[in-house]
Amino acid sequence: MPTPQPNSRHCFVCGLENPYGLKLRFFDSAPGEVSAECTIPENYQGYPGVVHGGIVAAMLDEAAGRTHMGDEPPRFMYTARLEIRYRKNVPVGSPLRLVGKAGSNKRRTATATSAIYGSDGSLLAEAEVLLVNVPEESILDVDLSALGWKVYPEEGIGT
């Protein structure tokens, strides 16, 4: 059974209190794999009926970045390189599935891939990502829960 990953309060992709954000919920679906299901509303379109390419990039970036978070403590990384292949238009108002898969794992860097699939299972967009550790001193004594980084109940923000 998939295990929910933490959300934040204000992240554009996963922030549950961000009024402009996507509010996506990610799950550990297998070792080194995360997934999310969503339907993107039309206010995030570029061309009529098509999700803006920048939104697609943000979704792929987030899915890839979360693939190495399963460690204890969570491994926080930032994106050093994001290579995207837009295969087909990503439709607004239609169910989508995001999948991120961990790749190589080194001391300071890691790689991952991510993909967005349409409701019929067709590959819409994919990415290869190079990730770099957030410097340890930046997060060493940070109370992540106090910053809003935790698993929230399905209803949203709360206890």
C-alpha positions in Angstrom: 0.0 0.0 0.0 1.4 3.4 -0.9 2.7 5.5 2.0 2.0 9.3 2.0 5.0 11.6 1.8 5.0 14.9 3.7 3.5 18.0 2.2 4.5 21.6 3.0 2.3 24.5 3.7 3.5 26.9 1.0 5.4 24.9 -1.8 3.9 25.7 -5.2 3.6 22.1 -6.1 2.7 20.4 -2.8 1.8 23.3 -0.5 -1.6 22.7 0.9 -2.1 26.4 2.0 -0.7 27.9 -1.2 -3.8 29.5 -2.8 -2.0 29.5 -6.2 -0.4 26.1 -5.9 -1.2 22.7 -7.3 -1.6 21.0 -3.8 -0.4 17.6 -5.1 0.0 14.7 -2.7 2.8 12.3 -3.3 3.1 8.7 -2.1 6.0 6.3 -1.8 4.6 3.7 -4.3 7.7 1.3 -4.3 11.3 1.5 -3.1 12.8 4.6 -4.8 9.5 5.4 -6.5 6.9 8.1 -5.8 3.6 8.8 -7.5 0.8 11.3 -7.5 -2.5 11.6 -9.2 -4.1 14.9 -10.1 -6.3 16.9 -12.5 -4.8 20.3 -13.4 -7.5 23.0 -13.6 -7.7 25.3 -16.6 -6.2 28.3 -14.8 -2.8 26.6 -15.3 -3.1 26.3 -19.1 -0.9 27.8 -21.7 -2.7 27.1 -24.9 -6.5 26.5 -24.5 -6.9 23.0 -23.0 -3.2 22.4 -22.5 -1.2 22.7 -19.2 1.5 25.4 -19.4 4.9 23.9 -20.1 6.3 25.6 -17.0 3.7 23.9 -14.8 4.6 20.6 -16.4 8.3 21.2 -15.6 7.4 22.0 -12.0 5.5 18.8 -11.6 8.3 16.7 -13.2 10.9 18.5 -11.0 8.9 17.8 -7.8 8.3 14.1 -8.6 12.0 13.5 -9.4 13.2 15.5 -6.3 11.0 13.4 -4.0 12.5 10.0 -5.1 15.4 10.2 -2.7 13.4 11.5 0.3 12.7 8.1 1.7 15.8 8.0 3.8 15.8 8.8 7.5 16.3 11.7 8.0 14.8 12.7 4.7 17.3 13.7 2.0 16.6 17.2 0.7 18.1 18.0 -2.7 17.8 20.8 -5.2 17.8 20.5 -8.9 21.0 21.1 -10.7 19.8 20.0 -14.2 16.3 19.2 -15.5 16.0 17.8 -19.0 12.5 17.6 -20.2 10.9 15.8 -23.2 7.4 17.0 -24.0 5.9 14.1 -25.8 2.3 15.1 -26.1 0.1 17.9 -24.9 -0.7 17.6 -21.2 -4.5 18.3 -20.9 -6.2 20.4 -18.3 -9.2 18.9 -16.6 -8.2 15.3 -17.2 -6.8 12.8 -14.7 -3.0 12.6 -14.7 -0.5 10.3 -13.0 3.0 11.4 -12.1 5.8 8.9 -11.4 9.3 9.6 -10.1 12.0 7.0 -10.0 15.3 7.2 -8.2 18.5 6.7 -10.2 22.1 6.7 -9.1 22.8 7.8 -5.6 26.2 9.3 -4.6 27.3 11.1 -1.5 26.5 14.6 -2.7 24.5 14.0 -5.9 21.8 11.7 -7.2 19.8 11.3 -10.4 16.2 10.5 -11.0 13.6 10.3 -13.7 10.0 11.4 -13.7 7.1 11.1 -16.1 3.5 12.3 -16.5 1.0 9.9 -18.0 -2.5 10.6 -19.3 -5.7 8.8 -18.2 -5.2 6.3 -21.0 -1.6 5.5 -19.8 0.1 7.4 -22.6 3.4 9.1 -21.8 2.9 12.9 -22.0 6.1 14.3 -20.7 9.3 12.9 -19.1 12.4 14.3 -17.4 15.9 13.3 -16.4 17.2 15.1 -13.3 20.5 15.7 -11.6 20.0 16.5 -7.9 22.5 17.9 -5.4 22.2 17.8 -1.6 21.0 20.8 0.2 24.0 21.8 2.4 23.7 19.9 5.7 24.3 23.1 7.7 21.2 24.6 6.2 18.9 22.0 7.6 20.8 20.4 10.5 18.8 21.9 13.4 15.7 22.8 11.5 12.4 21.6 12.9 10.7 20.5 9.7 7.3 20.0 11.3 7.4 23.5 12.6 8.0 24.7 9.1 4.9 22.9 7.9 6.7 19.8 6.4 4.7 16.8 7.5 2.1 14.3 6.5 -1.3 16.0 6.7 -4.6 14.4 7.0 -6.4 13.9 3.7 -8.8 16.8 4.6 -5.9 19.2 4.4 -4.1 21.3 7.0 -4.8 20.3 10.6 -3.6 18.3 13.5 
